[in-house]
C-alpha cells in the first residue's frame, strides 16, 4: 500500500511538471510569435498550430488534476442539505456517474483516435499526425478514471464505518 501511495505521489509530481512545462512552452511560443510578427514583420507558420496542440493536451490533462483536487464544477444544492450517510451516498452516485462517463470517453476516444490514425490525417503546418491530438481525450480519461476508482472505493467503504453522533 505504501508503494502505491509513493507511485501516486510520483505521478502527481510528473503530471504537475508536465503541465507547468507545457504552459511555459505555450506562453513562450506566443511571445516569440508576437515578437516575430510585430518587430521582425515575419511570423512563424507553425507556432499557432503547436500552441493549439499543446493547449488541447493541457485542458484534457488538467481534468485529472481537477479530479484529484475535487475541483470539477458541480451543483451543490442537494449535497449541502444532506447529512451523514445520505451525503456519502449522494457523493457515490455522483462519482459513479462521472466514472461511467470517463469510461465512455476512454472507449469512444480510442474509436475516434483510431479513425484519425486510419485516415492518416496530418496537421497543415507541422504535418503532425492528427491522431496525436485526439489521443489526449482517452489518455486524460484514463487518468481521471484511475483517480476516481480509489475515491469511489473510499466513499463506499465509509458507508460501513459508524459515524460520530453529531454527523448521524
Secondary structure per residue as TSV (DSSP state, phi and psi in degrees):
chain	resnum	aa	ss	phi	psi
A	1	X	-	360.0	-40.5
A	2	X	H	-63.0	-39.3
A	3	X	H	-65.2	-37.4
A	4	X	H	-65.5	-41.8
A	5	X	H	-63.9	-38.6
A	6	X	H	-65.9	-41.2
A	7	X	H	-62.1	-41.0
A	8	X	H	-65.0	-41.9
A	9	X	H	-62.6	-40.7
A	10	X	H	-63.7	-45.1
A	11	X	H	-60.6	-43.7
A	12	X	H	-58.3	-43.5
A	13	X	H	-65.8	-44.0
A	14	X	H	-62.5	-45.1
A	15	X	H	-60.8	-44.7
A	16	X	H	-63.3	-43.7
A	17	X	H	-64.0	-41.5
A	18	X	H	-63.5	-42.3
A	19	X	H	-68.1	-39.1
A	20	X	H	-66.3	-43.9
A	21	X	H	-62.1	-39.6
A	22	X	H	-68.8	-34.3
A	23	X	H	-66.1	-44.5
A	24	X	H	-60.8	-42.4
A	25	X	H	-63.0	-41.9
A	26	X	H	-64.0	-48.8
A	27	X	H	-62.1	-41.5
A	28	X	H	-63.7	-44.8
A	29	X	H	-60.3	-43.9
A	30	X	H	-65.7	-41.7
A	31	X	H	-63.1	-44.5
A	32	X	H	-62.5	-41.0
A	33	X	H	-62.6	-42.2
A	34	X	H	-63.4	-45.8
A	35	X	H	-62.0	-45.8
A	36	X	H	-61.0	-42.5
A	37	X	H	-72.6	-45.6
A	38	X	H	-93.5	-23.6
A	39	X	T	-98.8	-45.2
A	40	X	S	-97.1	-2.0
A	41	X	S	53.8	37.7
A	42	X	-	-148.2	136.3
A	43	X	-	-115.9	159.5
A	44	X	-	-88.6	120.3
A	45	X	T	-68.0	-22.5
A	46	X	T	-101.0	-12.1
A	47	X	H	-66.8	-38.9
A	48	X	H	-64.9	-41.0
A	49	X	H	-65.3	-44.2
A	50	X	H	-65.9	-39.4
A	51	X	H	-61.7	-43.6
A	52	X	H	-63.2	-42.2
A	53	X	H	-59.2	-49.0
A	54	X	H	-64.3	-41.1
A	55	X	H	-61.8	-42.0
A	56	X	H	-59.7	-45.3
A	57	X	H	-64.7	-39.7
A	58	X	H	-60.2	-47.6
A	59	X	H	-61.9	-48.5
A	60	X	H	-67.9	-40.0
A	61	X	H	-72.0	-26.6
A	62	X	H	-63.6	-23.2
A	63	X	H	-63.8	-30.9
A	64	X	H	-67.4	-43.3
A	65	X	H	-66.7	-40.0
A	66	X	H	-62.0	-37.9
A	67	X	H	-66.6	-43.0
A	68	X	H	-57.8	-43.9
A	69	X	T	-89.5	2.5
A	70	X	T	57.7	45.6
A	71	X	-	-108.5	11.4
A	72	X	S	-69.6	150.4
A	73	X	-	-64.8	137.5
A	74	X	-	-152.9	156.1
A	75	X	-	-94.6	123.5
A	76	X	-	-111.0	19.2
A	77	X	H	-60.0	-49.7
A	78	X	H	-71.8	-44.7
A	79	X	H	-66.8	-25.5
A	80	X	H	-72.9	-22.1
A	81	X	H	-93.8	-20.8
A	82	X	-	-77.9	152.3
A	83	X	-	-132.6	156.4
A	84	X	H	58.6	-133.2
A	85	X	H	-65.7	-31.4
A	86	X	H	-62.5	-39.5
A	87	X	H	-65.9	-39.0
A	88	X	H	-65.4	-44.3
A	89	X	H	-60.9	-41.7
A	90	X	H	-60.4	-43.4
A	91	X	H	-64.3	-39.4
A	92	X	H	-63.4	-45.0
A	93	X	H	-62.0	-45.4
A	94	X	H	-61.2	-47.8
A	95	X	H	-67.3	-34.1
A	96	X	H	-66.0	-38.7
A	97	X	H	-65.7	-42.7
A	98	X	H	-64.3	-41.2
A	99	X	H	-61.1	-44.6
A	100	X	H	-61.0	-40.7
A	101	X	H	-66.9	-41.7
A	102	X	H	-67.8	-34.0
A	103	X	H	-64.9	-41.0
A	104	X	H	-60.0	-43.0
A	105	X	H	-64.7	-35.8
A	106	X	H	-62.5	-51.4
A	107	X	H	-61.3	-55.2
A	108	X	H	-68.3	-33.6
A	109	X	H	-62.0	-39.9
A	110	X	H	-69.4	-32.6
A	111	X	H	-64.7	-47.5
A	112	X	H	-65.3	-42.3
A	113	X	H	-62.3	-42.6
A	114	X	H	-61.9	-38.8
A	115	X	H	-62.7	-43.2
A	116	X	H	-65.7	-36.7
A	117	X	H	-65.2	-44.8
A	118	X	H	-65.3	-35.1
A	119	X	H	-73.4	-21.9
A	120	X	T	67.6	27.5
A	121	X	-	-68.9	141.7
A	122	X	B	-122.0	152.8
A	123	X	-	-71.0	148.8
A	124	X	T	-63.5	-47.1
A	125	X	T	-84.4	-44.8
A	126	X	T	-99.7	-10.6
A	127	X	-	59.6	37.0
A	128	X	-	-87.7	138.1
A	129	X	B	-58.7	131.5
A	130	X	T	-64.2	-26.6
A	131	X	H	-62.2	-24.9
A	132	X	H	-66.4	-32.6
A	133	X	H	-73.1	-43.5
A	134	X	H	-68.6	-22.4
A	135	X	H	-64.8	-20.7
A	136	X	H	-60.6	-32.6
A	137	X	H	-66.1	-56.1
A	138	X	H	-68.5	-33.7
A	139	X	H	-64.2	-48.0
A	140	X	H	-66.4	-34.8
A	141	X	H	-67.9	-33.3
A	142	X	H	-64.3	-42.2
A	143	X	H	-62.8	-42.8
A	144	X	H	-66.2	-42.8
A	145	X	H	-59.7	-42.7
A	146	X	H	-64.5	-29.9
A	147	X	H	-80.5	-29.5
A	148	X	H	-76.2	-35.1
A	149	X	H	-56.5	-52.1
A	150	X	H	-65.9	-35.8
A	151	X	H	-64.7	-44.2
A	152	X	H	-64.3	-41.2
A	153	X	H	-62.1	-41.6
A	154	X	H	-63.8	-39.8
A	155	X	H	-66.2	-40.9
A	156	X	H	-65.5	-43.2
A	157	X	H	-62.8	-34.9
A	158	X	H	-67.3	-18.7
A	159	X	T	-65.1	-25.3
A	160	X	T	-97.6	4.2
A	161	X	S	-101.2	130.3
A	162	X	-	-63.3	139.2
A	163	X	-	-85.3	149.9
A	164	X	-	-60.9	155.5
A	165	X	T	-57.6	-36.3
A	166	X	T	-72.9	-18.9
A	167	X	T	-97.2	-14.5
A	168	X	-	-70.9	360.0
